[in-house]
Structures are given as structure tokens and as C-alpha cells.
Amino acid sequence: MSLLVSFAHIAVLVIMIIAAFLAVMFKDLLPAVIALAVVSLLLSLEFYLLHAPDVAIAEAGIGAALTMAIYIFAIRATRK
């Protein structure tokens, strides 16, 4: 069981690094914000795997949902 959990931690962290790299490399702001939300969701999954469900729920609610909504409203309010 320990090997499976270690593999899950490594897989989540690798995908998180890839999503963070994509968030930086995207030219358009909307895909960058979506990639940033993916990073936040993966971080909340990592917190859950580390047996911190309360922190995971807070990260998913604030980090992914609320922050992404604020960024999208800010992007829509600006001109290209």
C-alpha cells in the first residue's frame, strides 16, 4: 500500500508541475487561468493524500473555485 501511495504523490506532483509550466507558457490569459486552477485542484488532492481533508477542502474552495472566478471576471472586464 505504501508503494501505491508514493506513486500517487509523485504522479500528482509531476502533473502539477506540468500544469504550472503550461500556466506560465500560455499566451492567452483564459487557458492560463484554467491551468492555474488545475494546479490548485491537484494541490488540494495532494493535501487530501497527506490526510489533511480540511485544508484540501479550503484549497479547493478558495484556491480553485473562488480565485479562478475572480480571475475570469477580471479578464472579462479588460479589453484585448
SERO-4910 file (N, C-alpha, C, O; in steps of 0.05 Angstrom, whole numbers):
BEGIN
 pado doro    nc1    nc2    nc3   cac1   cac2   cac3    cc1    cc2    cc3    oc1    oc2    oc3
  Met    A     16    -24      0      0      0      0     17     25      0     10     45    -12
  Ser    A     40     24     13     57     47     15     69     55    -12     72     78    -19
  Leu    A     75     35    -29     85     40    -55     65     53    -73     71     71    -89
  Leu    A     39     45    -70     18     57    -86     13     86    -78      9    103    -95
  Val    A     15     92    -52     11    119    -43     35    137    -52     30    160    -60
  Ser    A     59    126    -51     82    141    -61     80    147    -90     86    169    -99
  Phe    A     70    128   -106     66    132   -134     45    154   -139     48    170   -157
  Ala    A     24    154   -123      3    174   -126     14    202   -120      8    221   -134
  His    A     30    204    -99     42    230    -92     60    240   -115     59    263   -123
  Ile    A     76    223   -126     94    230   -147     79    238   -172     86    258   -185
  Ala    A     59    222   -179     43    228   -203     28    255   -201     28    270   -220
  Val    A     17    261   -177      3    286   -173     23    309   -175     17    329   -188
  Leu    A     46    306   -163     65    328   -164     76    333   -192     81    356   -200
  Val    A     81    312   -207     91    315   -235     70    329   -252     76    347   -267
  Ile    A     45    320   -250     23    333   -265     20    362   -256     14    380   -273
  Met    A     23    368   -230     22    395   -220     44    413   -232     38    436   -239
  Ile    A     68    402   -234     90    418   -246     85    423   -276     90    445   -285
  Ile    A     74    403   -290     68    407   -318     46    428   -322     48    445   -339
  Ala    A     25    427   -305      4    447   -307     14    475   -300      5    495   -312
  Ala    A     32    477   -280     43    503   -273     60    514   -296     60    538   -302
  Phe    A     76    496   -309     92    505   -332     73    514   -355     79    534   -368
  Leu    A     51    500   -360     33    508   -380     19    535   -373     14    552   -391
  Ala    A     14    540   -348      2    565   -339     20    588   -346     11    610   -352
  Val    A     46    584   -344     65    605   -350     69    608   -380     73    631   -389
  Met    A     68    587   -395     74    587   -423     51    596   -441     56    605   -463
  Phe    A     26    594   -432      3    601   -449      4    631   -454     10    647   -437
  Lys    A     -1    639   -479     -2    667   -487    -29    680   -480    -30    703   -472
  Asp    A    -51    664   -482    -77    675   -476    -82    671   -446    -73    652   -434
  Leu    A    -96    690   -434   -100    690   -405   -120    669   -395   -116    658   -374
  Leu    A   -141    664   -410   -161    645   -401   -150    617   -398   -154    604   -377
  Pro    A   -135    606   -417   -123    579   -413   -103    580   -390    -99    559   -376
  Ala    A    -89    602   -386    -70    604   -363    -85    602   -337    -75    590   -318
  Val    A   -107    615   -335   -123    615   -310   -134    587   -305   -134    577   -282
  Ile    A   -142    573   -326   -152    546   -323   -130    527   -315   -134    509   -298
  Ala    A   -106    531   -326    -83    514   -317    -76    520   -288    -69    502   -273
  Leu    A    -79    545   -280    -74    552   -252    -94    539   -233    -88    531   -211
  Ala    A   -119    537   -242   -140    524   -227   -134    494   -225   -140    482   -204
  Val    A   -124    482   -246   -116    454   -245    -94    450   -225    -95    430   -210
  Val    A    -75    468   -224    -54    466   -204    -65    467   -176    -57    451   -158
  Ser    A    -84    484   -171    -97    487   -145   -113    462   -138   -112    453   -115
  Leu    A   -127    451   -157   -142    426   -152   -123    403   -146   -129    387   -128
  Leu    A   -101    401   -160    -82    380   -155    -69    384   -128    -62    365   -114
  Leu    A    -65    409   -120    -54    414    -93    -74    406    -72    -66    395    -51
  Ser    A    -99    410    -76   -119    401    -57   -120    371    -56   -124    359    -34
  Leu    A   -116    357    -78   -114    328    -78    -90    319    -63    -91    299    -48
  Glu    A    -68    333    -66    -44    326    -51    -48    329    -20    -39    313     -5
  Phe    A    -62    351    -13    -68    354     16    -86    332     26    -82    322     48
  Tyr    A   -104    323      9   -122    301     18   -105    275     20   -110    259     39
  Leu    A    -87    270      2    -70    247      4    -52    248     29    -44    227     39
  Leu    A    -46    272     38    -29    275     62    -46    275     88    -36    282    109
  His    A    -71    267     85    -90    265    108    -96    292    121    -97    294    145
  Ala    A   -100    312    105   -109    338    114   -134    347     99   -133    365     82
  Pro    A   -157    334    104   -181    339     88   -192    367     92   -203    379     73
  Asp    A   -188    379    115   -198    406    119   -183    426    103   -194    445     92
  Val    A   -157    423    101   -140    440     85   -146    436     55   -147    454     39
  Ala    A   -151    411     48   -158    404     20   -184    418     11   -186    428    -11
  Ile    A   -204    417     29   -230    430     22   -226    460     20   -238    472      2
  Ala    A   -210    472     38   -206    501     36   -191    508     11   -197    528     -2
  Glu    A   -171    492      4   -155    498    -21   -173    495    -46   -171    511    -64
  Ala    A   -190    474    -46   -207    471    -69   -228    493    -71   -233    502    -93
  Gly    A   -239    501    -49   -259    521    -50   -249    549    -55   -260    564    -72
  Ile    A   -228    556    -42   -217    584    -45   -196    584    -68   -198    602    -85
  Gly    A   -177    566    -67   -156    567    -87   -165    562   -115   -156    575   -134
  Ala    A   -182    542   -119   -190    535   -146   -215    550   -155   -215    564   -175
  Ala    A   -236    548   -139   -261    560   -148   -263    590   -146   -268    603   -166
  Leu    A   -258    601   -123   -261    629   -119   -240    645   -134   -246    666   -147
  Thr    A   -215    637   -132   -194    651   -146   -198    650   -176   -194    670   -190
  Met    A   -205    627   -187   -210    625   -216   -233    643   -224   -232    656   -245
  Ala    A   -254    645   -208   -277    662   -215   -268    691   -215   -276    707   -232
  Ile    A   -252    700   -195   -243    727   -194   -226    734   -218   -228    755   -230
  Tyr    A   -208    716   -225   -190    720   -248   -206    722   -274   -201    739   -291
  Ile    A   -226    705   -277   -243    706   -302   -259    731   -303   -261    743   -325
  Phe    A   -270    741   -281   -284    766   -281   -265    789   -288   -272    808   -302
  Ala    A   -240    788   -278   -221    809   -284   -213    808   -313   -209    829   -326
  Ile    A   -210    785   -325   -203    782   -353   -226    792   -370   -221    806   -390
  Arg    A   -251    786   -363   -274    795   -379   -277    825   -377   -288    838   -396
  Ala    A   -268    837   -355   -271    866   -352   -251    882   -367   -253    907   -370
  Thr    A   -230    870   -377   -209    884   -391   -213    880   -421   -227    863   -430
  Arg    A   -200    898   -436   -200    896   -465   -175    882   -475   -155    882   -461
  Lys    A   -176    871   -499   -152    858   -511   -134    879   -522   -113    871   -533
***
